[in-house]
Amino acid sequence: MVTGDRAALGVVGAGSFGTALAALVGRAGHQVVLWSTTPEVVEEVNREHTNRGRLGDVVLPDAVRATSDPAELAERARLVVMAVSSVEARDRARALGAVVDGRHMLVHAIGALAGPDVARLSQVLHEETPARRLGALAGPALPADLVGGRFAAMVCASPFDEVTREARRLLNLPPAIRLYTSRDLPGVELAASLSGAYTIAFGMADALGMGPGPRAVLVSRVVAEGQRLVAAIGGEARTFTGLAGLGNLLVRTSPGPDDRASGYQFGRALAQSEASGGPPPGGDGEREPEAVRAARVGVRLARRLGQRAPVLDAVARVIDGHARPTQAAAALSDTVAMAE
């Protein structure tokens, strides 16, 4: 039974972000239950011979325990953070729906909209679970920063004060992480998804050597485009200029570790493959980055809303093989929008 103030944090997914978040919260003294569908992961986290689990390079404190049973997660945690890919989200939400109830608060940290139906993840959680106190977690908090205890910041968005209050209790952990709050749930969700998609454009631009002037123009156009789209779905336009949108974009397009799964590195690889004449990234069964899915779904959403989205359109044309990076860059530079 969920026990109010002593309830653990639930984390769905043992990927890089979920694991890093669990480690940080556990080090702060809060109990964390991590739900993974991979038995080897559960065994590794709960190893008894060292009394300390490890996932990859992340050492997990004793406060973090893993389970393969979503019912155990629901029993121990009142606030649950879903940190899986958008591809897995609906199936995981459906499994949660069988074990959670109105006492639970569900927050997702998923950087894309859901599939062909262009659904926000809070809508998926609403459809698949009986939980109604929903929210989203987003912002420039890289897994490596969380693991290393370096300063990071996120925003938790929800129309329910109970959600943001519980999120702050468990996740506002200065100096390692500062958690801000917002009531603009649709705006934060879309800003997080769009910012991931736009990192592909910056990866291509940097690999093409466009320089600081054109890069600044691209930033300005992305901000204008993102604000239009956020406002069109009923969010606050300024949300895109906050942590979930512009903040997320800037940190993920800054110099750092070579994360091949990032949208920025995928964009660089696209431009470099054109220059070298080699095959584009994404072949040989390589998993598609979340940013690629975000770009495709973002274009569909823009068309549904009747909104211009030339930057997203350019990215989608390249990733779908309908244009080369240099062609997309040239076409984008010829697109004039007086309002931008």
C-alpha positions as CSV (number, residue, x, y, z in Angstrom):
1,M,0.0,0.0,0.0
2,V,1.3,3.5,-0.9
3,T,2.4,5.2,2.3
4,G,2.1,9.0,1.7
5,D,5.2,10.9,2.7
6,R,7.3,7.8,3.0
7,A,6.5,6.5,-0.4
8,A,9.3,5.6,-2.7
9,L,9.9,7.1,-6.1
10,G,8.9,4.8,-8.9
11,V,10.9,4.8,-12.1
12,V,9.7,2.9,-15.2
13,G,12.7,2.0,-17.4
14,A,16.3,1.3,-16.8
15,G,17.8,3.3,-19.7
16,S,20.4,6.0,-19.2
17,F,18.1,8.7,-17.9
18,G,16.0,6.4,-15.7
19,T,19.1,4.8,-14.1
20,A,20.8,8.2,-13.6
21,L,17.7,9.7,-12.0
22,A,17.3,6.6,-9.7
23,A,20.9,6.8,-8.6
24,L,20.7,10.6,-7.8
25,V,17.5,10.3,-5.8
26,G,18.8,7.2,-4.0
27,R,22.0,9.0,-3.0
28,A,19.9,11.7,-1.6
29,G,18.3,9.2,0.9
30,H,15.0,8.5,-0.8
31,Q,13.9,5.0,-1.6
32,V,13.6,4.2,-5.3
33,V,11.9,1.2,-7.0
34,L,13.0,0.7,-10.6
35,W,10.8,-1.3,-12.9
36,S,12.6,-3.1,-15.7
37,T,11.2,-5.8,-18.1
38,T,14.7,-7.3,-18.4
39,P,15.5,-9.9,-15.8
40,E,19.2,-9.5,-16.2
41,V,18.9,-5.8,-15.3
42,V,16.8,-6.6,-12.2
43,E,19.4,-9.2,-11.0
44,E,22.3,-6.8,-11.6
45,V,20.7,-4.0,-9.6
46,N,19.8,-6.2,-6.7
47,R,23.0,-8.1,-6.5
48,E,23.5,-9.3,-2.9
49,H,27.1,-10.3,-2.8
50,T,28.2,-6.6,-2.9
51,N,25.0,-5.2,-1.6
52,R,25.3,-2.6,-4.3
53,G,24.1,-2.8,-7.9
54,R,25.6,-1.4,-11.0
55,L,24.2,-0.6,-14.4
56,G,26.9,0.1,-17.0
57,D,29.0,2.8,-15.4
58,V,26.4,3.8,-12.9
59,V,26.8,2.5,-9.3
60,L,23.4,2.4,-7.6
61,P,23.0,3.0,-3.9
62,D,21.3,0.6,-1.6
63,A,18.2,2.7,-1.6
64,V,17.5,1.7,-5.2
65,R,15.9,-1.7,-5.8
66,A,14.7,-3.2,-9.0
67,T,11.7,-5.2,-9.8
68,S,10.2,-7.0,-12.9
69,D,6.7,-6.8,-11.3
70,P,4.8,-3.5,-12.0
71,A,2.5,-4.4,-9.1
72,E,5.4,-4.0,-6.7
73,L,6.2,-0.6,-8.2
74,A,2.6,0.5,-7.7
75,E,2.6,-0.8,-4.1
76,R,5.7,1.0,-3.0
77,A,5.5,4.3,-5.0
78,R,3.0,7.1,-5.2
79,L,4.9,9.2,-7.8
80,V,6.0,7.2,-10.8
81,V,8.3,8.6,-13.5
82,M,8.0,6.9,-16.9
83,A,11.4,7.0,-18.6
84,V,11.2,4.8,-21.6
85,S,11.2,5.4,-25.4
86,S,8.0,6.7,-27.0
87,V,7.8,3.4,-28.9
88,E,7.4,1.5,-25.6
89,A,5.3,4.1,-23.9
90,R,1.8,2.8,-24.7
91,D,2.6,-0.8,-23.8
92,R,4.2,0.2,-20.5
93,A,1.3,2.5,-19.7
94,R,-1.2,-0.3,-20.4
95,A,0.7,-2.5,-18.0
96,L,0.7,0.2,-15.4
97,G,-3.0,0.7,-15.9
98,A,-3.7,-2.8,-14.5
99,V,-1.9,-2.0,-11.2
100,V,-2.3,1.8,-10.4
101,D,-5.3,3.7,-9.2
102,G,-6.4,7.2,-8.3
103,R,-3.8,7.5,-5.5
104,H,-1.0,7.4,-8.0
105,M,0.6,10.3,-9.8
106,L,2.2,9.5,-13.1
107,V,4.9,11.8,-14.7
108,H,6.6,11.0,-18.0
109,A,10.1,12.0,-19.1
110,I,9.7,11.0,-22.8
111,G,11.1,13.3,-25.4
112,A,8.7,12.6,-28.3
113,L,5.0,12.5,-29.0
114,A,3.4,9.1,-29.4
115,G,3.3,7.5,-32.8
116,P,0.9,8.0,-35.8
117,D,-1.9,9.4,-33.6
118,V,0.4,12.4,-32.6
119,A,-0.7,12.0,-29.0
120,R,1.0,13.7,-26.1
121,L,2.3,11.2,-23.5
122,S,0.0,12.6,-20.8
123,Q,-2.9,11.7,-23.2
124,V,-1.6,8.2,-23.5
125,L,-1.4,7.8,-19.7
126,H,-4.9,9.2,-19.4
127,E,-6.2,6.7,-22.0
128,E,-4.4,3.6,-20.6
129,T,-4.5,4.1,-16.8
130,P,-7.0,5.1,-14.2
131,A,-4.6,7.7,-12.8
132,R,-5.7,11.3,-13.4
133,R,-3.0,13.3,-11.7
134,L,-0.5,13.4,-14.5
135,G,2.5,15.5,-15.5
136,A,5.7,15.7,-17.5
137,L,9.3,16.1,-16.6
138,A,11.7,17.8,-19.0
139,G,14.7,20.0,-19.3
140,P,18.5,20.2,-19.7
141,A,19.4,17.4,-17.4
142,L,21.8,15.0,-19.1
143,P,22.3,11.5,-17.6
144,A,26.0,12.1,-17.3
145,D,25.4,15.2,-15.2
146,L,23.0,13.5,-13.0
147,V,25.4,10.6,-12.4
148,G,28.3,13.0,-11.8
149,G,26.3,15.2,-9.4
150,R,26.9,18.3,-11.6
151,F,24.3,21.0,-11.5
152,A,21.3,20.4,-13.7
153,A,17.8,21.7,-13.8
154,M,14.4,20.3,-14.9
155,V,10.8,21.4,-14.9
156,C,7.8,19.4,-13.8
157,A,4.6,20.4,-15.4
158,S,1.2,19.5,-14.2
159,P,-2.2,21.2,-13.6
160,F,-2.2,19.4,-10.2
161,D,-0.4,20.9,-7.3
162,E,-0.1,17.5,-5.6
163,V,2.0,16.3,-8.5
164,T,4.5,19.2,-8.5
165,R,4.7,19.2,-4.7
166,E,5.6,15.5,-4.6
167,A,8.0,15.9,-7.5
168,R,9.8,18.7,-5.6
169,R,9.9,16.6,-2.5
170,L,11.7,13.8,-4.3
171,L,13.5,15.5,-7.1
172,N,14.5,19.0,-6.0
173,L,18.0,18.1,-4.8
174,P,20.2,21.1,-4.8
175,P,23.1,21.6,-5.5
176,A,22.8,18.6,-7.9
177,I,19.5,19.4,-9.4
178,R,17.0,22.2,-9.2
179,L,13.4,21.4,-10.0
180,Y,11.1,24.1,-11.3
181,T,7.4,23.8,-11.8
182,S,4.8,24.8,-14.4
183,R,1.1,24.3,-15.0
184,D,1.6,24.3,-18.8
185,L,1.5,20.6,-19.3
186,P,0.8,20.6,-23.1
187,G,3.4,23.3,-23.7
188,V,6.1,21.5,-21.8
189,E,5.4,18.2,-23.5
190,L,5.5,19.7,-27.0
191,A,8.5,21.9,-26.2
192,A,10.5,18.9,-25.0
193,S,9.6,16.9,-28.1
194,L,10.3,19.7,-30.6
195,S,13.6,20.6,-28.9
196,G,14.8,17.1,-29.4
197,A,13.8,17.1,-33.1
198,Y,15.6,20.4,-33.7
199,T,18.9,19.1,-32.4
200,I,19.2,17.2,-35.7
201,A,19.1,20.5,-37.6
202,F,22.0,21.8,-35.4
203,G,24.0,18.7,-35.8
204,M,23.8,19.0,-39.6
205,A,24.5,22.7,-39.5
206,D,27.6,22.3,-37.4
207,A,28.9,19.4,-39.5
208,L,28.4,21.5,-42.6
209,G,30.5,24.3,-41.0
210,M,27.9,27.0,-41.3
211,G,29.5,29.2,-38.7
212,P,28.1,31.3,-35.8
213,G,26.1,33.7,-37.9
214,P,23.9,31.2,-39.7
215,R,23.7,29.2,-36.4
216,A,22.3,32.2,-34.7
217,V,19.7,32.6,-37.4
218,L,18.8,29.0,-37.0
219,V,18.3,29.4,-33.3
220,S,16.0,32.4,-33.9
221,R,14.0,30.6,-36.5
222,V,13.7,27.5,-34.3
223,V,12.4,29.6,-31.3
224,A,9.8,31.3,-33.5
225,E,8.7,28.0,-35.0
226,G,8.6,26.2,-31.7
227,Q,6.6,29.0,-30.1
228,R,4.0,29.0,-32.9
229,L,3.5,25.2,-32.5
230,V,3.2,25.3,-28.7
231,A,0.7,28.1,-28.9
232,A,-1.3,26.2,-31.6
233,I,-1.9,23.3,-29.3
234,G,-3.1,25.5,-26.4
235,G,0.2,25.9,-24.5
236,E,1.9,29.1,-23.6
237,A,4.3,30.3,-26.4
238,R,6.9,31.4,-23.9
239,T,7.2,27.8,-22.6
240,F,9.3,27.0,-25.6
241,T,11.9,29.6,-24.4
242,G,12.2,27.9,-21.0
243,L,13.9,24.8,-19.8
244,A,11.8,22.2,-21.7
245,G,12.4,23.9,-25.0
246,L,15.3,26.3,-25.6
247,G,17.2,25.1,-22.5
248,N,16.9,21.5,-23.5
249,L,18.0,22.4,-27.1
250,L,21.1,24.4,-26.0
251,V,22.5,21.7,-23.7
252,R,22.0,19.0,-26.3
253,T,23.7,20.9,-29.0
254,S,26.7,21.9,-26.9
255,P,30.2,20.2,-27.0
256,G,30.2,17.1,-24.9
257,P,30.4,13.3,-24.9
258,D,30.0,11.7,-28.3
259,D,26.5,10.2,-27.7
260,R,25.7,8.3,-30.9
261,A,22.1,8.0,-29.7
262,S,21.5,11.8,-29.6
263,G,19.7,13.7,-32.3
264,Y,22.6,16.1,-32.5
265,Q,25.1,13.4,-33.3
266,F,22.6,11.8,-35.7
267,G,22.4,15.1,-37.6
268,R,26.2,15.4,-37.7
269,A,26.4,11.9,-39.1
270,L,23.8,12.7,-41.8
271,A,25.9,15.6,-43.0
272,Q,29.2,13.8,-42.7
273,S,27.8,10.8,-44.7
274,E,26.9,13.2,-47.6
275,A,30.4,14.7,-47.6
276,S,32.1,11.3,-47.5
277,G,29.7,9.5,-49.8
278,G,29.1,6.9,-47.2
279,P,25.8,5.4,-46.1
280,P,23.5,7.5,-43.9
281,P,23.2,6.6,-40.2
282,G,20.5,4.3,-39.0
283,G,21.3,1.2,-41.0
284,D,22.3,-2.3,-39.9
285,G,19.4,-2.5,-37.4
286,E,20.7,0.5,-35.5
287,R,18.1,1.8,-33.1
288,E,16.5,5.0,-34.3
289,P,17.1,8.0,-32.0
290,E,14.1,9.5,-30.2
291,A,14.8,12.8,-31.9
292,V,14.1,11.2,-35.3
293,R,10.7,10.0,-34.2
294,A,10.1,13.5,-32.6
295,A,10.8,15.2,-36.0
296,R,8.5,13.0,-38.0
297,V,5.6,13.3,-35.5
298,G,6.3,17.0,-35.2
299,V,5.8,17.5,-38.9
300,R,2.5,15.6,-38.8
301,L,1.3,17.7,-35.9
302,A,2.3,20.9,-37.7
303,R,0.3,19.9,-40.7
304,R,-2.7,18.9,-38.6
305,L,-2.6,22.3,-36.9
306,G,-2.2,24.2,-40.2
307,Q,1.1,25.7,-39.0
308,R,4.2,26.5,-41.0
309,A,7.2,24.5,-39.8
310,P,10.0,24.9,-42.4
311,V,12.8,23.8,-40.0
312,L,11.0,20.6,-39.0
313,D,10.1,20.0,-42.7
314,A,13.7,20.3,-43.7
315,V,14.8,17.9,-41.0
316,A,12.1,15.3,-41.9
317,R,13.0,15.5,-45.7
318,V,16.6,14.7,-44.9
319,I,16.0,11.8,-42.4
320,D,13.5,10.3,-44.8
321,G,15.9,10.5,-47.7
322,H,14.0,13.0,-49.8
323,A,16.8,15.7,-49.6
324,R,20.5,15.9,-48.8
325,P,21.6,18.0,-45.9
326,T,23.1,20.7,-48.2
327,Q,19.9,20.8,-50.2
328,A,17.8,21.2,-47.1
329,A,20.0,23.9,-45.8
330,A,19.8,25.8,-49.1
331,A,16.0,25.5,-49.3
332,L,15.7,26.7,-45.7
333,S,17.9,29.7,-46.3
334,D,15.6,30.6,-49.2
335,T,12.5,30.4,-47.1
336,V,11.5,33.9,-45.9
337,A,9.1,34.5,-43.1
338,M,8.6,38.1,-42.3
339,A,7.2,37.3,-38.9
340,E,10.4,35.5,-38.0
